[in-house]
Every structure is written in structure tokens, then in C-alpha cells.
Amino acid sequence: MTRESDSGSRTPEGPDAFSPTTQLATFADDEARWNNFARVANASARNALVAPELRDGILVEDLDTHMIWQRVGSGWVLITQPGCALRKSASQNLSTTPTALAWDAEISDPAGMHDNSTNPSRVTAPQAGLYRVEAQLYNNNTSGAGTVLGRLNGTTDVPGSAMRRTAGSAEGTPLLTVFPVAMAAGDYLEIMVSHSTATGQIAGGTTSLSAVLTMTRIGAV
């Protein structure tokens, strides 16, 4: 809705109107939001913040990872949902005993959940919550049965994570497991594999058959 002023110009009325008072309030809200947000180069720069920049509730983005953190009390809480995607650069031999797969190539790991050289089989939760895990594998063994499962902190097999499949062709056997797991900050997950005949390999490399693991936080517990 508009009306014509004495000068002949047309100005909005009713719900379309945007008064100077509304503008000032909006600008004040925007300024408050920006005053509570900062960008820094990396985690070291974030941890080096001091007052007045360092204050409870402030949001800080690490520009090297684009992860956003909030200051709560004396620590940092990750706001961005962390996740990673990993693969194997080489194939790994199978055993009759469940063995952890080592992931030595990172497709994406902005939250620092994995290390290619130190404990490369582990994916660590940077924040407590419910995580979705998916491991896509290819077992080149053409006989017997292969098993894949998730193991938490080196001791606890995750309920619902085990998948067992008998080799059904001369081309080998694909293995897939998808499961949710509740994790505390600092907990780690491993993907365990085994085969009934202790022969064969889990394929690595960069082909469509290569092993891939993804783990993403999907919410609170």
C-alpha cells in the first residue's frame, strides 16, 4: 500500500512501511550480532584470544577449517557439526580375527577427527553427540564369509554395526555397514574386518572399489 505525498512522491504505508525507528532497531540488532562474531586464522589464534574479544558466548570461525566455535565458560564448544571422510591408499590383508582398518588418506577432515600417521585406524569424536558412521568396503576373497563391524574405544562392539556376507562370485564381495553411535568427546571408533578363511584383502587405492569411511555428528544424545 502506498500514498502520494505533497511533493508527488509515493511512500509505503501499513505493513510495507519501513520507518527510521525500524531501521535503527535493525541496524542495532545487526551490530550486536557482528560484535559477537569473530574470524581468526586457526585454532591457535582462537586460543590466544584475550578480553575484550574473548568473552562468554562469542562465536569464532577458524578460517583454515571454516569450523565455528562458541565460548562457553572457560572452554570452546563446536557449533558446526563435525564430520570426516577417509580412504585407504593401499589394500589391507584379512585375518580370521577382527582387525582394525588403517585409514591413511583424508578426503575431508576439517574438525581434525583423524590422523594419517598416529593411530590411523581411529576416528575421534571432537564433541559429544550422536554420530552416523558408514563404511563401504570391497573384499576380494571369492570364498568363505567376510564380516565388518564398528568398535568403540578398542573394546565395545557397536550394537547393530555388524554385517556378515558370504562370497557369492568370482569377483569378490562388497561389504557395507551403516549405523548410529553415541559418543562422548574424545571417544574413538574403529572399523573392524575379518574373514572366515583368513585370505584376501580389503581393497584400497582410488578406484570405485576402494574402501571409504565417513563419520558425521548428526545431533545430541
Stockholm file with secondary structure:
# STOCKHOLM 1.0

chainA/1-221         MTRESDSGSRTPEGPDAFSPTTQLATFADDEARWNNFARVANASARNALVAPELRDGILVEDLDTHMIWQRVGSGWVLITQPGCALRKSASQNLSTTPTALAWDAEISDPAGMHDNSTNPSRVTAPQAGLYRVEAQLYNNNTSGAGTVLGRLNGTTDVPGSAMRRTAGSAEGTPLLTVFPVAMAAGDYLEIMVSHSTATGQIAGGTTSLSAVLTMTRIGAV
#=GR chainA/1-221 SS CEEECTTSCEEECGGGCCCHHHHHHHHHHHHHHHHTEEEESSHHHHHTCCTTTSCTTCEEEETTTTEEEEEETTEEEECSCCEEEEECSSCEECCSSCEECCCCEEEECTTCCCCSSSSTTCEECSSSEEEEEEEEEEECCCSSEEEEEEEETTTEECTTCCEEEECCSTTCEEEEEEEEEEECTTCEEEEEEEETTSCCEECCSSSTTSCEEEEEEEECC
#=GC SS_cons         CEEECTTSCEEECGGGCCCHHHHHHHHHHHHHHHHTEEEESSHHHHHTCCTTTSCTTCEEEETTTTEEEEEETTEEEECSCCEEEEECSSCEECCSSCEECCCCEEEECTTCCCCSSSSTTCEECSSSEEEEEEEEEEECCCSSEEEEEEEETTTEECTTCCEEEECCSTTCEEEEEEEEEEECTTCEEEEEEEETTSCCEECCSSSTTSCEEEEEEEECC
//
